[in-house]
Amino acid sequence: MLGSPESGRALDRAAIQRAFEGLEAHLATRGLRAHIYIVGGAALMLAHRRSRSTMDVDALLIDHRDAVLAAARSVAQQQGLHDNWLNDEVLWISVLPTQPDVRAKVYFDSPHLVVTGASAAHVLAMKVQAARGRDLEDIKALVRELEITTMDEVREIHRAVYPHDAIPLRSELRVEDCLREVAEERGHQGHSGRHSRHAGGHER
């Protein structure tokens, strides 16, 4: 099956693993060792265990870019993926981060390819910066993971990644809605837990 923008299939965690293994094999034949730093949906899926699929792997950094992208196209042909399954045109980030991600997680480590995934805090800052409708569920998931409860905490994380930019007003409003929804979820869960313990006490 040939890979193409039309015929390529969505990528789940296992498919991305196979794609990176194929990419590593191609780089080995060329005697190259490359590093890829991924963000977006792929980072959420791989580094943060989100259950989802994605059409491409967004990369902010690709060592030996031309050689790696050429190898990625060969992998696409072999595995039936989109030609641009490895994508370094990350258009969903309105402003690229200016600070390094010191907490990036290693997702794939081999003699010829290392893939790191953006840390939860870094992904949250980028998602907050964009705050598109499709980002909101990811923002809520990251708020839960990081156990964030206030907008000031979000601003602090955003400031560490974008020290010269305030959160856009539209994004602030959307993030505040996300925080409110997560707080309501936590309240319901706490109420359910208290109810269960109370009911258990009656049974004894």
ROLOZA-99269 format. One record per residue (C-alpha): residue number from 1; residue in one letter; z, y, x. Coordinates in nm, 2 decimals, padded with zeros to 4 digits, m for minus. Layout:
# ROLOZA-99269
NODE     i   aa       pz       py       px
NODE   NUM    A        Z        Y        X
...
# end
This chain:
# ROLOZA-99269
NODE     i   aa       pz       py       px
NODE     1    M    00.00    00.00    00.00
NODE     2    L   m00.10    00.34    00.14
NODE     3    G    00.14    00.63    00.14
NODE     4    S    00.02    00.95   m00.02
NODE     5    P    00.17    01.24   m00.20
NODE     6    E    00.05    01.08   m00.52
NODE     7    S    00.13    00.71   m00.46
NODE     8    G    00.45    00.74   m00.26
NODE     9    R    00.77    00.60   m00.42
NODE    10    A    01.11    00.76   m00.44
NODE    11    L    01.36    00.69   m00.16
NODE    12    D    01.70    00.53   m00.22
NODE    13    R    01.95    00.47    00.06
NODE    14    A    01.80    00.14    00.16
NODE    15    A    01.44    00.28    00.16
NODE    16    I    01.55    00.57    00.39
NODE    17    Q    01.72    00.32    00.62
NODE    18    R    01.39    00.12    00.65
NODE    19    A    01.20    00.44    00.70
NODE    20    F    01.42    00.54    00.99
NODE    21    E    01.40    00.19    01.14
NODE    22    G    01.02    00.21    01.12
NODE    23    L    01.02    00.56    01.27
NODE    24    E    01.25    00.44    01.56
NODE    25    A    01.00    00.16    01.63
NODE    26    H    00.71    00.40    01.66
NODE    27    L    00.91    00.63    01.89
NODE    28    A    01.00    00.34    02.11
NODE    29    T    00.63    00.26    02.17
NODE    30    R    00.59    00.62    02.29
NODE    31    G    00.91    00.62    02.50
NODE    32    L    01.06    00.90    02.31
NODE    33    R    01.42    00.96    02.20
NODE    34    A    01.45    01.21    01.91
NODE    35    H    01.72    01.37    01.70
NODE    36    I    01.68    01.46    01.34
NODE    37    Y    01.93    01.67    01.14
NODE    38    I    01.90    01.62    00.77
NODE    39    V    02.02    01.83    00.47
NODE    40    G    01.97    01.83    00.10
NODE    41    G    01.96    01.53   m00.13
NODE    42    A    01.91    01.28    00.15
NODE    43    A    02.23    01.41    00.33
NODE    44    L    02.42    01.39    00.01
NODE    45    M    02.30    01.03   m00.05
NODE    46    L    02.35    00.90    00.30
NODE    47    A    02.64    01.09    00.45
NODE    48    H    02.83    01.16    00.13
NODE    49    R    02.75    00.84   m00.06
NODE    50    R    02.60    01.01   m00.37
NODE    51    S    02.42    00.77   m00.60
NODE    52    R    02.07    00.91   m00.63
NODE    53    S    01.71    00.89   m00.50
NODE    54    T    01.49    01.15   m00.34
NODE    55    M    01.12    01.20   m00.28
NODE    56    D    01.17    01.32    00.07
NODE    57    V    01.41    01.37    00.35
NODE    58    D    01.47    01.74    00.43
NODE    59    A    01.52    01.81    00.80
NODE    60    L    01.63    02.14    00.95
NODE    61    L    01.59    02.01    01.31
NODE    62    I    01.34    01.76    01.45
NODE    63    D    01.32    01.70    01.83
NODE    64    H    00.96    01.63    01.95
NODE    65    R    00.85    01.76    01.61
NODE    66    D    00.48    01.68    01.63
NODE    67    A    00.52    01.33    01.77
NODE    68    V    00.80    01.25    01.51
NODE    69    L    00.60    01.38    01.22
NODE    70    A    00.29    01.18    01.33
NODE    71    A    00.50    00.87    01.36
NODE    72    A    00.65    00.95    01.01
NODE    73    R    00.30    00.95    00.86
NODE    74    S    00.23    00.61    01.01
NODE    75    V    00.56    00.49    00.86
NODE    76    A    00.44    00.63    00.52
NODE    77    Q    00.12    00.43    00.54
NODE    78    Q    00.30    00.11    00.63
NODE    79    Q    00.59    00.14    00.38
NODE    80    G    00.41    00.31    00.08
NODE    81    L    00.59    00.64    00.11
NODE    82    H    00.48    00.99    00.05
NODE    83    D    00.29    01.13    00.35
NODE    84    N    00.56    01.40    00.39
NODE    85    W    00.86    01.18    00.32
NODE    86    L    01.01    01.35    00.64
NODE    87    N    00.99    01.72    00.55
NODE    88    D    01.09    02.01    00.77
NODE    89    E    00.97    02.28    00.53
NODE    90    V    01.30    02.32    00.37
NODE    91    L    01.20    02.58    00.11
NODE    92    W    01.51    02.54   m00.11
NODE    93    I    01.73    02.72    00.14
NODE    94    S    01.67    03.09    00.09
NODE    95    V    01.83    03.18    00.42
NODE    96    L    01.87    02.92    00.70
NODE    97    P    02.22    02.87    00.83
NODE    98    T    02.30    03.07    01.14
NODE    99    Q    02.60    02.87    01.25
NODE   100    P    02.59    02.52    01.40
NODE   101    D    02.73    02.23    01.19
NODE   102    V    03.01    02.10    01.42
NODE   103    R    03.11    01.84    01.16
NODE   104    A    02.77    01.68    01.11
NODE   105    K    02.79    01.30    01.05
NODE   106    V    02.58    01.04    01.24
NODE   107    Y    02.39    00.84    00.99
NODE   108    F    02.14    00.65    01.22
NODE   109    D    02.19    00.58    01.59
NODE   110    S    01.95    00.38    01.80
NODE   111    P    01.80    00.40    02.15
NODE   112    H    01.51    00.61    02.03
NODE   113    L    01.63    00.79    01.72
NODE   114    V    01.95    00.96    01.62
NODE   115    V    01.98    01.10    01.27
NODE   116    T    02.27    01.33    01.17
NODE   117    G    02.35    01.45    00.82
NODE   118    A    02.49    01.78    00.72
NODE   119    S    02.87    01.79    00.67
NODE   120    A    03.00    01.84    00.31
NODE   121    A    03.10    02.20    00.39
NODE   122    H    02.76    02.28    00.54
NODE   123    V    02.58    02.13    00.24
NODE   124    L    02.80    02.32    00.00
NODE   125    A    02.74    02.65    00.18
NODE   126    M    02.36    02.59    00.16
NODE   127    K    02.37    02.48   m00.20
NODE   128    V    02.58    02.78   m00.29
NODE   129    Q    02.34    03.01   m00.11
NODE   130    A    02.05    02.87   m00.33
NODE   131    A    02.24    02.78   m00.65
NODE   132    R    01.94    02.67   m00.84
NODE   133    G    01.99    02.49   m01.16
NODE   134    R    01.93    02.15   m00.99
NODE   135    D    02.20    02.23   m00.73
NODE   136    L    02.49    02.26   m00.97
NODE   137    E    02.57    01.89   m01.00
NODE   138    D    02.57    01.87   m00.62
NODE   139    I    02.79    02.17   m00.60
NODE   140    K    03.04    02.01   m00.84
NODE   141    A    03.03    01.68   m00.65
NODE   142    L    03.10    01.86   m00.32
NODE   143    V    03.38    02.07   m00.48
NODE   144    R    03.54    01.74   m00.58
NODE   145    E    03.49    01.58   m00.24
NODE   146    L    03.64    01.88   m00.06
NODE   147    E    03.92    01.92   m00.32
NODE   148    I    03.83    02.29   m00.37
NODE   149    T    04.01    02.47   m00.65
NODE   150    T    03.93    02.84   m00.60
NODE   151    M    03.64    03.07   m00.55
NODE   152    D    03.81    03.21   m00.24
NODE   153    E    03.79    02.86   m00.08
NODE   154    V    03.41    02.85   m00.16
NODE   155    R    03.37    03.20   m00.01
NODE   156    E    03.55    03.09    00.31
NODE   157    I    03.32    02.79    00.35
NODE   158    H    03.02    03.00    00.28
NODE   159    R    03.13    03.27    00.53
NODE   160    A    03.17    03.01    00.81
NODE   161    V    02.80    02.92    00.77
NODE   162    Y    02.66    03.26    00.67
NODE   163    P    02.89    03.51    00.84
NODE   164    H    02.66    03.80    00.77
NODE   165    D    02.58    03.73    00.40
NODE   166    A    02.78    03.75    00.09
NODE   167    I    02.73    03.49   m00.18
NODE   168    P    02.46    03.63   m00.42
NODE   169    L    02.61    03.75   m00.75
NODE   170    R    02.40    03.50   m00.95
NODE   171    S    02.53    03.22   m00.73
NODE   172    E    02.89    03.34   m00.77
NODE   173    L    02.86    03.32   m01.15
NODE   174    R    02.71    02.97   m01.14
NODE   175    V    02.97    02.84   m00.88
NODE   176    E    03.25    02.98   m01.09
NODE   177    D    03.12    02.78   m01.39
NODE   178    C    03.11    02.47   m01.16
NODE   179    L    03.47    02.53   m01.05
NODE   180    R    03.58    02.57   m01.42
NODE   181    E    03.41    02.25   m01.52
NODE   182    V    03.57    02.05   m01.23
NODE   183    A    03.91    02.20   m01.32
NODE   184    E    03.87    02.09   m01.68
NODE   185    E    03.77    01.74   m01.56
NODE   186    R    04.08    01.72   m01.34
NODE   187    G    04.29    01.84   m01.63
NODE   188    H    04.15    01.57   m01.86
NODE   189    Q    04.21    01.30   m01.59
NODE   190    G    04.57    01.42   m01.54
NODE   191    H    04.63    01.41   m01.91
NODE   192    S    04.48    01.06   m01.94
NODE   193    G    04.70    00.94   m01.65
NODE   194    R    05.01    01.08   m01.80
NODE   195    H    04.92    00.93   m02.14
NODE   196    S    04.87    00.59   m01.98
NODE   197    R    05.20    00.60   m01.80
NODE   198    H    05.38    00.71   m02.12
NODE   199    A    05.21    00.42   m02.32
NODE   200    G    05.31    00.17   m02.05
NODE   201    G    05.67    00.29   m02.07
NODE   202    H    05.68    00.21   m02.44
NODE   203    E    05.54   m00.14   m02.38
NODE   204    R    05.83   m00.22   m02.15
# end
